[in-house]
């Protein structure tokens, strides 16, 4: 009887092993796609940020002076369009991505990353280039560790979602209030809490993106999920970077 049991269980054991290996391989490819899209988006943002500030600032005379393009981007009402365009685009992309084709979603994500680069170019007028680079690498190291935790942990992080969302709403409200108050103490508190919130969101979003994977998804659906996941992690990275820059950046 015991021999019969072993023989009947063996095929199922082998089949289960092959199925798990297939899912694991597919999941790795899916997550690699998410990280590749996110990394390319960040590279595009950096390229447009640096390119914009090079065109907007003239430092040939030993001092920084705005070119006509710089005056238009940073010293005219156009600056509000530059500042708010990424917010409008990310809201539009979040609501419309389900109805887009995979290629359109990918293209819109890259356009969004480029627009974000133009918007973020102003940080080079506020902070030194060395401190921006330093904070970027600190953010990259922290993001990598947090995302790895979210990917590998067996703990269910779904309970974090509502808490982190409330924290995010609180940060947005506090930032709007501080536009009128101009309080350095409130800005410091926003930055500290913001780092904690986006650190938590990095781990939480990574686990949620991992759970979005389904082996039976076709190429179109899998690509759209990768783009959606990349957008979430991209936003976590950018916001954590800006909060850390506010705390540790050296001002010009």
Residue pairs with C-beta under 8 A, 6 or more apart in sequence:
22 215
23 215
26 213
26 215
27 210
27 213
30 213
30 222
30 225
30 226
31 151
31 209
31 210
31 213
33 222
33 223
33 226
33 230
34 209
34 226
34 229
34 230
34 233
35 230
35 233
36 230
37 106
37 109
37 226
37 227
37 229
37 230
38 229
38 230
38 233
38 234
38 237
40 110
40 113
41 109
41 110
41 112
41 113
41 230
41 231
41 234
42 113
42 234
42 237
42 238
44 110
44 113
44 114
44 117
45 113
45 114
45 116
45 117
45 120
45 238
46 117
47 117
48 113
48 114
48 115
48 116
48 117
48 118
48 121
49 117
49 118
49 120
49 121
49 123
49 124
50 121
50 124
51 117
52 73
52 117
52 118
52 121
53 121
53 122
53 124
53 125
55 67
55 69
55 70
56 66
56 67
56 69
56 70
56 73
56 74
56 121
57 64
57 65
57 66
57 67
57 70
57 124
57 125
58 64
58 65
58 66
58 67
58 70
59 65
64 125
64 252
66 74
66 75
72 78
73 79
73 82
73 118
73 121
73 122
74 122
74 125
82 118
82 119
82 122
83 119
85 115
85 119
86 112
86 115
86 116
86 119
89 108
89 111
89 112
89 115
90 112
90 231
90 235
93 105
93 108
93 109
93 112
93 231
94 231
97 105
97 108
97 224
97 227
97 228
97 231
98 224
100 108
100 224
101 220
102 219
102 220
102 221
102 223
102 224
102 227
105 223
105 224
105 227
105 228
106 223
106 227
109 227
109 230
109 231
109 234
112 231
113 234
116 238
120 238
123 132
123 242
123 245
123 249
124 132
125 252
126 249
126 251
126 252
127 245
127 249
127 250
127 251
127 252
128 249
128 250
128 251
128 252
130 250
131 245
131 248
131 249
131 250
132 245
132 249
134 248
135 241
135 244
135 245
135 248
135 249
136 241
138 244
138 248
139 237
139 240
139 241
139 244
140 237
142 199
142 240
142 244
143 202
143 236
143 237
143 240
146 199
146 202
146 203
146 206
147 202
147 203
147 206
147 233
149 203
149 206
150 157
150 202
150 203
150 204
150 205
150 206
150 207
150 210
151 206
151 207
151 210
153 203
153 207
157 203
157 204
157 207
157 208
158 204
158 207
158 208
160 200
160 203
160 204
161 204
161 208
163 200
164 197
164 200
164 201
164 204
167 193
167 196
167 197
167 200
168 197
168 201
170 193
171 190
171 193
171 194
171 197
174 186
174 189
174 190
175 190
177 186
178 186
178 187
178 190
187 246
188 246
188 247
190 243
190 246
191 243
191 244
191 246
191 247
192 243
192 247
194 239
194 240
194 242
194 243
195 240
195 243
195 244
195 247
198 236
198 239
198 240
198 243
199 240
201 236
202 233
202 236
202 237
202 240
205 229
205 232
205 233
205 236
206 233
208 232
209 225
209 228
209 229
209 232
209 233
212 225
212 228
212 229
213 225
217 225
